[in-house]
Amino acid sequence: MSDYTIKALDRATWNDFAAMVERNTGLFSGCWCTWFHDGVCERGPEEKNPEFKKRMVEAGIARAALVYDGDDAVAWAEFGTPEQLPNIHHRKQYLEGVVAPPDYRITCIYVDKKHRKAGLAAAALRGALDLIAADGGGLVEGYPQDTPGKKVNPSFLYNGTRHMYEEAGFTYDRPKGKNHCVMTRVVDPVS
């Protein structure tokens, strides 16, 4: 893990992020993780997913921790406020247990197919938590897969596993949809 570095997704790292997404068929069949911003995965001809995502990055709405292997981005963890990422899977079940909205949510973690099983999802999660701390911290929610002891196809692990979140200091809050849960952690600010 010492050879990997973390950088924030921004204008300066956009091309690295875009190259990773293009190497991996647009992340989850071309979505570019735009669904969490506005509920649309397949856009019309006026603005394609890459253009929409780039616009969100330039506006400071699309945020993520990018994991680098040398000069190449090879993993990422998308995070943002509920206003920046209003859409989540299993919304009905999620809303049934909401006591207070989080300050941040982590909606998607992705690792390049050639770099899986090297701990990069956990590195991306830690990177997102570090960026959240630098941004002022607060209550953070994640929505990992909750299937202890079961093998899960990596294409379904769009937000990691409950075990990975527990190792990062999150605690279980409640179930959310089939095989997912809400995990929470308070992140202290770093000055």
Order of alpha helices (4+ residues) and beta strands (2+ residues): beta-alpha-alpha-alpha-beta-beta-alpha-beta-alpha-beta-alpha-beta-beta
